[in-house]
Amino acid sequence: MRSAVVLAGGEARRANGQEKYFFTYQGRTFIERLLESLSGVVDEILVVARNQDQCGRFRTMNNITCISDIRQGLGPIGGLHAAALAAKGDLLFVSACDMPFVDPRVVVYLFGAIGEYDAAIPRWNEEMIEPLQAVYRRSSLLSYLENHSSLSLRSMVKTLHTRYIPVEDLRGFDPSLRTFTNINKLEELECINRLSGREHENPLP
């Protein structure tokens, strides 16, 4: 069984306090776009919120389970902990909520690439990885999260038996690697919407 985890519990400080999953692109919210991309390639979708009040914002969305952090205030590590405890799947695809262009073909590839590893994580170079668009083995996450001192995803990844996937290997599915686009600021949102408008005004022949 394959699970998807969407981490939605951030404080959105770089977005002036606005919840990034409700940012809108081409008339649809980021969370709607992300859930649609994931729904056809996983068996369950977990949205991890920071608390039950935030979970209430997803009440009208179908075919998801919203859970909240058990260990509060730990950032993505706290969300992963809650997700690993709640997930039914042996493998978890993990995404941030501010990534509106996640390509389901990339998700499928990462599930297939993990093999006997603890994680399959795209990598741009030795220093730049994508731990929030990656697949993890649930048992390995639980083992690490039972007893850890660091809140860094990078520190966690270094302890795992990780298969790094060169992002160039993913261009066959997503030539521009748009799948890794994340929007943290309102200015970035305005930029992609402006670009979208230009594409509609000047469609390719």
N, C-alpha and C positions, 0 to 999 in steps of 0.2 A: 504494500500500500504506500502511496506517495502523498505527502502532505505539503501544503504551502503555508508559509507564515508571513504575514504582513505586519511589520512593526510600525505602529501608529502612535506610540505613546510619548513622542518627543514634545518638548515645550515650545517649539516653533519660535525660538527667540530671534532667529535671523529673518523670520517672515512677519515681524512686528506683532507676534502673538497670534497670527491667523493660523488656523489648522491647515496644513499643506495638502492633506488628502482631499480637501474640498476645493482646492484650486481648480479652475475650469480651463480646459483646452478643447477647442472646437465643440463647445456646447456640452461637454461631459466632464464630470469631475475626475480627478486623478484616481481616486479609489474605484470609481466605476470602470475606468479603463483598465486598471490593474486587475481587478477581479474578473473581468471578461477575458483577459489574456490568460489567466491562470485556470479558469473554470474547466477548460477542455483538456487539460493535461495533468491534473492532479485529482485525487479522490476526496480530499477535504481541504478547506481553506480556513485557517485560523487568523483572526485579526487580534493583535495584542495591543490593548489600550493601557494607559497608566493607572486607571481606576474604573470602578463601575459606572461612575457618572459619564466618563468618556465613552464607555461601551454603549451607553444609551443612544449615542449619535449614529450608531450603525444598526439600530433596531429594525429599520425598514428594509434592510438589505437581505436578499434571499441567499440561501445556500452557503452561509458562512457561520462560523462560531466565534463570538467575541469573548475573549478572556482578558483578565487584567493582571498586571504585575503582582507577583507574590512578594518579591523583595522590591520595595519601593525605592525610586531614586537612583537606580543603577544604570540607567540608560539602556542601550541595546542588549547588554549582558543580562539585565533583569528581564527583558522581553524574551530573550532566548530561553532563559530558565523556565519561565512560565509556559512557553510554547513546547519545550521538550517534555515537560511533565504532562501536558494535556494532549499532545499529538497522538494519533493512532498509527500513523505511518512509521515505517522504519527509516525512511529517508525524508528529509525536510528541505524544501527549497525556501530560502529566506530572502525577503526583499524589504527595502525601506518603502514607506508610503509615498515618498516624493519622487517616484520613478514612473512616470506615466506611459513610457514606451517599451516596457518589458516585452521582449519577443518570445512567444511561447515555444518557438523552435529552439531558441537558446536554452530555455528551461528544460526541454526534453533532452537536449544534448548533454547538459550537465548531469541530469539523472543517469544517463547512460555512461557517462565518463567516470563516475565515482568508483566503479568496480569494487575492490576490497579496501579502498581508502576510507579515511574518516571524513574527508571533505573533498569537494571539487570546486575550486575557486578560480575565477578568471584573474589573469595577471597581465598588467601592461608592461611591467619591468620588475626588477628585483625589489624596488621600493614601493611600487604602486599596485595594490590588489583590490579586488571587489568583494569584500566579505559580506556585503549586503545585497549581492545578487549571486548566490552560491548555494550549493547543496551540501547538507551535512548529514552524517549518520546520527540518528537520535541517541543511541546508546553511548556514543563517544561524547556528545554534548553533555549528557547527564553525568557521565563520569567526571568530566572536567568541572562542571558547574556545582558539583557537590562540595568541592573544596578548592577555592581559588582566592587569590589575593588581588589580582589585577582586574580592573574594569575595562581593559583594552581588548578590543576584538583581535587586534594584531598579535597581542601576547597569547591569546587563546589559540589562534591559528597556528602559532609556532609550536605549540605543544601537541598538535594533532598530526596524524599521518596524512598529510595533505597532498592531493594532486593539483598542481597548478596548471591551468589551461591558458595558453597564450591567447590573448584576445584576437590575434590574427586568425586563429582557427575558427572563429565565429563569424568572420566576414561572409562566409558562404551563405549564412542565414540572414545576416544583417550587415550589408556592405558598409554602411556608415557608422556601425556600432552605436546606433541611436538608443539601443536597449539600455545603455549605461547612463543615459541622461538623467540627472537628478536636479530638481529645482528647489533651491533653498531660500531664494529671495523674491520679493514681489517684482523687482526689476527684471529678474530672469524670466519670470512668468510673462511679463509684458513683452519681453523680447521674442519668446517663442510664439506668442499669439500674433505679434506683428509679422513675423516670418510666415506664419500660416496664412495670414491675410494676403500677403504678396503672392504666395503660391496659388491661391484661388483667383487672384486678379490676372496672373500670368501663367496659366496652365501650360504644361509642356505640350508640344505638338504631337 
